[in-house]
Amino acid sequence: MKLNFEKALLYIAGALVSVIVLGTVIGFVTGKAHPAYGLRRADPSPSAVTSANKNEGIEVDAFTEIGELRAGSKPSENGDLCSISIKVWFS
């Protein structure tokens, strides 16, 4: 009996699909599967972020717009400043 290459690949692909489907079914039947676990949750509102640590005396800022943050570095020995520009990216 001659088994050609394409049939062998079909058998291997079928076996992989069977293992994945069987593992998924077993996971759901036993209750160990947690679909949608670890999905991103909504970010807190800016007022909640700002007021989160006010009781502890820590000031926290919430950036609500995409833009550039610019700050000057510590002056060097000869008095030169370096401008630092940071692009804010919200995921």
N, CA, C and O atoms as CSV, one atom per row, in Angstrom:
chain,resi,resn,atom,element,x,y,z
A,1,MET,N,N,0.850,-1.169,0.000
A,1,MET,CA,C,0.000,0.000,0.000
A,1,MET,C,C,0.899,1.235,0.000
A,1,MET,O,O,1.767,1.397,0.857
A,2,LYS,N,N,0.670,2.077,-0.961
A,2,LYS,CA,C,1.497,3.267,-1.089
A,2,LYS,C,C,0.741,4.468,-0.515
A,2,LYS,O,O,-0.379,4.761,-0.933
A,3,LEU,N,N,1.359,5.156,0.440
A,3,LEU,CA,C,0.766,6.335,1.064
A,3,LEU,C,C,1.473,7.572,0.514
A,3,LEU,O,O,2.675,7.754,0.709
A,4,ASN,N,N,0.721,8.402,-0.166
A,4,ASN,CA,C,1.391,9.565,-0.738
A,4,ASN,C,C,1.503,10.684,0.298
A,4,ASN,O,O,0.896,10.644,1.368
A,5,PHE,N,N,2.294,11.668,-0.062
A,5,PHE,CA,C,2.637,12.762,0.853
A,5,PHE,C,C,1.416,13.590,1.254
A,5,PHE,O,O,1.296,13.983,2.414
A,6,GLU,N,N,0.513,13.858,0.316
A,6,GLU,CA,C,-0.666,14.679,0.615
A,6,GLU,C,C,-1.598,13.995,1.601
A,6,GLU,O,O,-2.173,14.640,2.477
A,7,LYS,N,N,-1.747,12.665,1.449
A,7,LYS,CA,C,-2.596,11.934,2.396
A,7,LYS,C,C,-1.985,11.961,3.799
A,7,LYS,O,O,-2.698,12.090,4.794
A,8,ALA,N,N,-0.674,11.839,3.863
A,8,ALA,CA,C,-0.004,11.879,5.162
A,8,ALA,C,C,-0.223,13.243,5.826
A,8,ALA,O,O,-0.486,13.320,7.026
A,9,LEU,N,N,-0.114,14.311,5.038
A,9,LEU,CA,C,-0.357,15.643,5.607
A,9,LEU,C,C,-1.806,15.805,6.056
A,9,LEU,O,O,-2.074,16.432,7.082
A,10,LEU,N,N,-2.737,15.244,5.295
A,10,LEU,CA,C,-4.147,15.306,5.702
A,10,LEU,C,C,-4.380,14.549,7.006
A,10,LEU,O,O,-5.127,15.014,7.867
A,11,TYR,N,N,-3.754,13.399,7.157
A,11,TYR,CA,C,-3.886,12.640,8.401
A,11,TYR,C,C,-3.299,13.408,9.585
A,11,TYR,O,O,-3.883,13.430,10.668
A,12,ILE,N,N,-2.165,14.025,9.376
A,12,ILE,CA,C,-1.529,14.800,10.452
A,12,ILE,C,C,-2.391,16.008,10.811
A,12,ILE,O,O,-2.592,16.298,11.991
A,13,ALA,N,N,-2.901,16.715,9.799
A,13,ALA,CA,C,-3.761,17.874,10.068
A,13,ALA,C,C,-5.037,17.433,10.777
A,13,ALA,O,O,-5.494,18.104,11.702
A,14,GLY,N,N,-5.616,16.312,10.352
A,14,GLY,CA,C,-6.820,15.798,11.013
A,14,GLY,C,C,-6.557,15.427,12.460
A,14,GLY,O,O,-7.390,15.667,13.333
A,15,ALA,N,N,-5.391,14.837,12.711
A,15,ALA,CA,C,-5.040,14.481,14.087
A,15,ALA,C,C,-4.879,15.727,14.950
A,15,ALA,O,O,-5.327,15.745,16.096
A,16,LEU,N,N,-4.242,16.774,14.412
A,16,LEU,CA,C,-4.078,18.019,15.171
A,16,LEU,C,C,-5.427,18.669,15.477
A,16,LEU,O,O,-5.666,19.127,16.595
A,17,VAL,N,N,-6.298,18.705,14.481
A,17,VAL,CA,C,-7.627,19.280,14.702
A,17,VAL,C,C,-8.384,18.462,15.739
A,17,VAL,O,O,-9.059,19.025,16.601
A,18,SER,N,N,-8.278,17.151,15.663
A,18,SER,CA,C,-8.957,16.282,16.633
A,18,SER,C,C,-8.453,16.528,18.048
A,18,SER,O,O,-9.248,16.596,18.986
A,19,VAL,N,N,-7.152,16.661,18.211
A,19,VAL,CA,C,-6.578,16.918,19.540
A,19,VAL,C,C,-7.053,18.275,20.072
A,19,VAL,O,O,-7.395,18.385,21.249
A,20,ILE,N,N,-7.077,19.294,19.231
A,20,ILE,CA,C,-7.511,20.623,19.677
A,20,ILE,C,C,-8.987,20.599,20.067
A,20,ILE,O,O,-9.361,21.123,21.116
A,21,VAL,N,N,-9.825,19.992,19.225
A,21,VAL,CA,C,-11.257,19.926,19.525
A,21,VAL,C,C,-11.501,19.098,20.781
A,21,VAL,O,O,-12.278,19.502,21.646
A,22,LEU,N,N,-10.855,17.957,20.891
A,22,LEU,CA,C,-11.027,17.103,22.065
A,22,LEU,C,C,-10.563,17.814,23.340
A,22,LEU,O,O,-11.225,17.726,24.374
A,23,GLY,N,N,-9.440,18.511,23.268
A,23,GLY,CA,C,-8.963,19.260,24.433
A,23,GLY,C,C,-9.918,20.373,24.836
A,23,GLY,O,O,-10.134,20.614,26.024
A,24,THR,N,N,-10.486,21.046,23.851
A,24,THR,CA,C,-11.455,22.110,24.142
A,24,THR,C,C,-12.708,21.539,24.794
A,24,THR,O,O,-13.197,22.084,25.784
A,25,VAL,N,N,-13.225,20.455,24.251
A,25,VAL,CA,C,-14.427,19.828,24.815
A,25,VAL,C,C,-14.158,19.361,26.240
A,25,VAL,O,O,-14.978,19.589,27.129
A,26,ILE,N,N,-13.031,18.719,26.465
A,26,ILE,CA,C,-12.694,18.255,27.819
A,26,ILE,C,C,-12.563,19.432,28.776
A,26,ILE,O,O,-13.008,19.352,29.921
A,27,GLY,N,N,-11.953,20.530,28.313
A,27,GLY,CA,C,-11.810,21.707,29.166
A,27,GLY,C,C,-13.144,22.294,29.579
A,27,GLY,O,O,-13.321,22.691,30.731
A,28,PHE,N,N,-14.092,22.354,28.640
A,28,PHE,CA,C,-15.411,22.903,28.973
A,28,PHE,C,C,-16.221,21.945,29.835
A,28,PHE,O,O,-16.936,22.385,30.735
A,29,VAL,N,N,-16.123,20.652,29.581
A,29,VAL,CA,C,-16.894,19.677,30.353
A,29,VAL,C,C,-16.405,19.625,31.798
A,29,VAL,O,O,-17.215,19.532,32.721
A,30,THR,N,N,-15.108,19.683,32.000
A,30,THR,CA,C,-14.574,19.613,33.364
A,30,THR,C,C,-14.665,20.944,34.101
A,30,THR,O,O,-14.451,20.992,35.312
A,31,GLY,N,N,-14.978,22.016,33.394
A,31,GLY,CA,C,-15.104,23.320,34.041
A,31,GLY,C,C,-13.794,24.054,34.225
A,31,GLY,O,O,-13.754,25.077,34.909
A,32,LYS,N,N,-12.726,23.559,33.633
A,32,LYS,CA,C,-11.426,24.213,33.785
A,32,LYS,C,C,-11.198,25.312,32.758
A,32,LYS,O,O,-10.269,26.108,32.898
A,33,ALA,N,N,-12.032,25.364,31.731
A,33,ALA,CA,C,-11.877,26.388,30.696
A,33,ALA,C,C,-12.499,27.699,31.185
A,33,ALA,O,O,-13.602,27.699,31.731
A,34,HIS,N,N,-11.807,28.788,30.992
A,34,HIS,CA,C,-12.298,30.112,31.372
A,34,HIS,C,C,-12.224,31.025,30.157
A,34,HIS,O,O,-11.272,31.793,30.013
A,35,PRO,N,N,-13.220,30.948,29.285
A,35,PRO,CA,C,-13.180,31.808,28.105
A,35,PRO,C,C,-13.261,33.273,28.506
A,35,PRO,O,O,-13.937,33.626,29.472
A,36,ALA,N,N,-12.577,34.106,27.769
A,36,ALA,CA,C,-12.524,35.552,27.985
A,36,ALA,C,C,-11.774,35.926,29.260
A,36,ALA,O,O,-11.883,37.063,29.721
A,37,TYR,N,N,-11.021,35.002,29.835
A,37,TYR,CA,C,-10.214,35.337,30.998
A,37,TYR,C,C,-8.992,36.121,30.536
A,37,TYR,O,O,-8.324,35.726,29.581
A,38,GLY,N,N,-8.708,37.200,31.189
A,38,GLY,CA,C,-7.531,37.988,30.858
A,38,GLY,C,C,-7.768,39.015,29.769
A,38,GLY,O,O,-6.821,39.641,29.293
A,39,LEU,N,N,-9.005,39.197,29.371
A,39,LEU,CA,C,-9.272,40.249,28.397
A,39,LEU,C,C,-9.078,41.607,29.056
A,39,LEU,O,O,-9.191,41.740,30.275
A,40,ARG,N,N,-8.793,42.584,28.261
A,40,ARG,CA,C,-8.572,43.937,28.777
A,40,ARG,C,C,-9.869,44.488,29.342
A,40,ARG,O,O,-10.931,44.343,28.736
A,41,ARG,N,N,-9.780,45.113,30.492
A,41,ARG,CA,C,-10.943,45.733,31.110
A,41,ARG,C,C,-10.900,47.235,30.870
A,41,ARG,O,O,-9.853,47.789,30.533
A,42,ALA,N,N,-12.025,47.879,31.042
A,42,ALA,CA,C,-12.108,49.314,30.811
A,42,ALA,C,C,-11.219,50.058,31.806
A,42,ALA,O,O,-11.123,49.684,32.975
A,43,ASP,N,N,-10.578,51.109,31.324
A,43,ASP,CA,C,-9.752,51.939,32.194
A,43,ASP,C,C,-10.634,52.754,33.126
A,43,ASP,O,O,-11.758,53.103,32.764
A,44,PRO,N,N,-10.144,53.064,34.321
A,44,PRO,CA,C,-10.930,53.913,35.216
A,44,PRO,C,C,-11.020,55.327,34.663
A,44,PRO,O,O,-10.206,55.738,33.836
A,45,SER,N,N,-12.006,56.055,35.125
A,45,SER,CA,C,-12.175,57.430,34.652
A,45,SER,C,C,-11.026,58.298,35.173
A,45,SER,O,O,-10.423,57.968,36.194
A,46,PRO,N,N,-10.714,59.400,34.488
A,46,PRO,CA,C,-9.622,60.265,34.944
A,46,PRO,C,C,-9.840,60.809,36.358
A,46,PRO,O,O,-8.884,60.957,37.119
A,47,SER,N,N,-11.085,61.106,36.709
A,47,SER,CA,C,-11.330,61.619,38.064
A,47,SER,C,C,-11.058,60.545,39.111
A,47,SER,O,O,-10.612,60.856,40.216
A,48,ALA,N,N,-11.325,59.281,38.775
A,48,ALA,CA,C,-11.035,58.199,39.720
A,48,ALA,C,C,-9.534,58.008,39.888
A,48,ALA,O,O,-9.063,57.715,40.986
A,49,VAL,N,N,-8.783,58.174,38.806
A,49,VAL,CA,C,-7.328,58.037,38.890
A,49,VAL,C,C,-6.742,59.183,39.693
A,49,VAL,O,O,-5.870,58.969,40.535
A,50,THR,N,N,-7.213,60.402,39.441
A,50,THR,CA,C,-6.676,61.579,40.127
A,50,THR,C,C,-6.986,61.544,41.614
A,50,THR,O,O,-6.145,61.907,42.437
A,51,SER,N,N,-8.193,61.105,41.959
A,51,SER,CA,C,-8.585,61.141,43.367
A,51,SER,C,C,-8.260,59.842,44.108
A,51,SER,O,O,-8.589,59.718,45.288
A,52,ALA,N,N,-7.626,58.879,43.451
A,52,ALA,CA,C,-7.385,57.572,44.079
A,52,ALA,C,C,-6.491,57.675,45.304
A,52,ALA,O,O,-6.733,56.981,46.292
A,53,ASN,N,N,-5.473,58.513,45.270
A,53,ASN,CA,C,-4.505,58.567,46.361
A,53,ASN,C,C,-4.490,59.913,47.077
A,53,ASN,O,O,-3.503,60.241,47.735
A,54,LYS,N,N,-5.542,60.688,46.967
A,54,LYS,CA,C,-5.563,62.001,47.631
A,54,LYS,C,C,-5.530,61.876,49.145
A,54,LYS,O,O,-4.953,62.723,49.827
A,55,ASN,N,N,-6.150,60.815,49.679
A,55,ASN,CA,C,-6.163,60.635,51.129
A,55,ASN,C,C,-4.775,60.356,51.680
A,55,ASN,O,O,-4.485,60.661,52.837
A,56,GLU,N,N,-3.909,59.771,50.842
A,56,GLU,CA,C,-2.556,59.451,51.283
A,56,GLU,C,C,-1.583,60.581,50.993
A,56,GLU,O,O,-0.400,60.469,51.315
A,57,GLY,N,N,-2.049,61.656,50.397
A,57,GLY,CA,C,-1.188,62.797,50.103
A,57,GLY,C,C,-0.341,62.623,48.865
A,57,GLY,O,O,0.598,63.389,48.650
A,58,ILE,N,N,-0.648,61.639,48.051
A,58,ILE,CA,C,0.094,61.407,46.814
A,58,ILE,C,C,-0.714,61.993,45.662
A,58,ILE,O,O,-1.896,61.688,45.506
A,59,GLU,N,N,-0.071,62.833,44.859
A,59,GLU,CA,C,-0.772,63.407,43.720
A,59,GLU,C,C,-0.517,62.552,42.487
A,59,GLU,O,O,0.628,62.267,42.137
A,60,VAL,N,N,-1.579,62.157,41.849
A,60,VAL,CA,C,-1.502,61.338,40.644
A,60,VAL,C,C,-2.226,62.088,39.541
A,60,VAL,O,O,-3.325,62.602,39.754
A,61,ASP,N,N,-1.618,62.153,38.364
A,61,ASP,CA,C,-2.250,62.805,37.233
A,61,ASP,C,C,-2.754,61.775,36.253
A,61,ASP,O,O,-2.154,60.712,36.094
A,62,ALA,N,N,-3.848,62.082,35.599
A,62,ALA,CA,C,-4.380,61.216,34.557
A,62,ALA,C,C,-4.284,61.948,33.234
A,62,ALA,O,O,-4.829,63.041,33.085
A,63,PHE,N,N,-3.594,61.352,32.270
A,63,PHE,CA,C,-3.492,61.948,30.949
A,63,PHE,C,C,-4.650,61.414,30.110
A,63,PHE,O,O,-4.805,60.205,29.935
A,64,THR,N,N,-5.447,62.328,29.601
A,64,THR,CA,C,-6.649,61.910,28.878
A,64,THR,C,C,-6.578,62.190,27.390
A,64,THR,O,O,-7.507,61.836,26.665
A,65,GLU,N,N,-5.535,62.799,26.917
A,65,GLU,CA,C,-5.411,63.092,25.501
A,65,GLU,C,C,-4.051,62.626,25.002
A,65,GLU,O,O,-3.067,62.626,25.742
A,66,ILE,N,N,-4.013,62.237,23.764
A,66,ILE,CA,C,-2.747,61.848,23.168
A,66,ILE,C,C,-2.011,63.107,22.748
A,66,ILE,O,O,-2.600,63.993,22.128
A,67,GLY,N,N,-0.770,63.192,23.070
A,67,GLY,CA,C,0.031,64.355,22.723
A,67,GLY,C,C,1.466,64.142,23.134
A,67,GLY,O,O,1.887,63.011,23.377
A,68,GLU,N,N,2.215,65.212,23.212
A,68,GLU,CA,C,3.615,65.127,23.613
A,68,GLU,C,C,3.795,65.740,24.990
A,68,GLU,O,O,3.207,66.773,25.310
A,69,LEU,N,N,4.616,65.089,25.795
A,69,LEU,CA,C,5.020,65.637,27.080
A,69,LEU,C,C,6.434,66.161,26.904
A,69,LEU,O,O,7.310,65.442,26.425
A,70,ARG,N,N,6.656,67.391,27.283
A,70,ARG,CA,C,7.995,67.964,27.152
A,70,ARG,C,C,8.484,68.399,28.529
A,70,ARG,O,O,7.750,69.001,29.314
A,71,ALA,N,N,9.715,68.083,28.788
A,71,ALA,CA,C,10.316,68.459,30.067
A,71,ALA,C,C,11.781,68.784,29.829
A,71,ALA,O,O,12.405,68.276,28.897
A,72,GLY,N,N,12.314,69.634,30.684
A,72,GLY,CA,C,13.733,69.956,30.612
A,72,GLY,C,C,14.505,69.069,31.561
A,72,GLY,O,O,14.039,68.768,32.659
A,73,SER,N,N,15.668,68.657,31.147
A,73,SER,CA,C,16.486,67.811,32.006
A,73,SER,C,C,17.211,68.672,33.049
A,73,SER,O,O,17.120,69.899,33.038
A,74,LYS,N,N,17.904,68.019,33.913
A,74,LYS,CA,C,18.728,68.710,34.906
A,74,LYS,C,C,19.856,69.443,34.173
A,74,LYS,O,O,20.492,68.872,33.287
A,75,PRO,N,N,20.102,70.699,34.539
A,75,PRO,CA,C,21.178,71.428,33.845
A,75,PRO,C,C,22.530,70.743,34.032
A,75,PRO,O,O,22.851,70.249,35.113
A,76,SER,N,N,23.308,70.725,32.958
A,76,SER,CA,C,24.643,70.141,33.052
A,76,SER,C,C,25.583,71.129,33.734
A,76,SER,O,O,25.165,72.216,34.133
A,77,GLU,N,N,26.833,70.754,33.866
A,77,GLU,CA,C,27.806,71.603,34.562
A,77,GLU,C,C,27.973,72.965,33.891
A,77,GLU,O,O,28.217,73.969,34.559
A,78,ASN,N,N,27.839,72.990,32.558
A,78,ASN,CA,C,28.000,74.276,31.872
A,78,ASN,C,C,26.657,74.999,31.683
A,78,ASN,O,O,26.610,76.016,30.991
A,79,GLY,N,N,25.574,74.501,32.275
A,79,GLY,CA,C,24.293,75.194,32.256
A,79,GLY,C,C,23.377,74.830,31.105
A,79,GLY,O,O,22.294,75.402,30.976
A,80,ASP,N,N,23.786,73.893,30.268
A,80,ASP,CA,C,22.946,73.501,29.136
A,80,ASP,C,C,21.811,72.593,29.610
A,80,ASP,O,O,21.984,71.768,30.507
A,81,LEU,N,N,20.659,72.764,28.989
A,81,LEU,CA,C,19.508,71.906,29.260
A,81,LEU,C,C,19.267,71.004,28.058
A,81,LEU,O,O,19.583,71.365,26.924
A,82,CYS,N,N,18.718,69.860,28.308
A,82,CYS,CA,C,18.327,68.948,27.248
A,82,CYS,C,C,16.814,68.816,27.297
A,82,CYS,O,O,16.250,68.533,28.354
A,83,SER,N,N,16.162,69.017,26.177
A,83,SER,CA,C,14.710,68.890,26.121
A,83,SER,C,C,14.337,67.429,25.910
A,83,SER,O,O,14.842,66.778,24.995
A,84,ILE,N,N,13.451,66.916,26.763
A,84,ILE,CA,C,12.999,65.534,26.672
A,84,ILE,C,C,11.552,65.550,26.175
A,84,ILE,O,O,10.692,66.204,26.764
A,85,SER,N,N,11.302,64.838,25.110
A,85,SER,CA,C,9.956,64.777,24.533
A,85,SER,C,C,9.481,63.331,24.556
A,85,SER,O,O,10.167,62.431,24.071
A,86,ILE,N,N,8.303,63.119,25.124
A,86,ILE,CA,C,7.756,61.776,25.250
A,86,ILE,C,C,6.406,61.746,24.554
A,86,ILE,O,O,5.547,62.588,24.816
A,87,LYS,N,N,6.223,60.784,23.676
A,87,LYS,CA,C,4.923,60.592,23.024
A,87,LYS,C,C,4.094,59.651,23.898
A,87,LYS,O,O,4.539,58.554,24.234
A,88,VAL,N,N,2.906,60.080,24.256
A,88,VAL,CA,C,2.016,59.261,25.070
A,88,VAL,C,C,1.199,58.385,24.150
A,88,VAL,O,O,0.680,58.848,23.134
A,89,TRP,N,N,1.084,57.113,24.509
A,89,TRP,CA,C,0.292,56.183,23.706
A,89,TRP,C,C,-0.627,55.420,24.632
A,89,TRP,O,O,-0.182,54.808,25.602
A,90,PHE,N,N,-1.895,55.460,24.331
A,90,PHE,CA,C,-2.881,54.740,25.112
A,90,PHE,C,C,-3.263,53.475,24.361
A,90,PHE,O,O,-3.569,53.520,23.169
A,91,SER,N,N,-3.244,52.355,25.056
A,91,SER,CA,C,-3.614,51.105,24.383
A,91,SER,C,C,-5.092,50.850,24.547
A,91,SER,O,O,-5.605,49.846,24.052
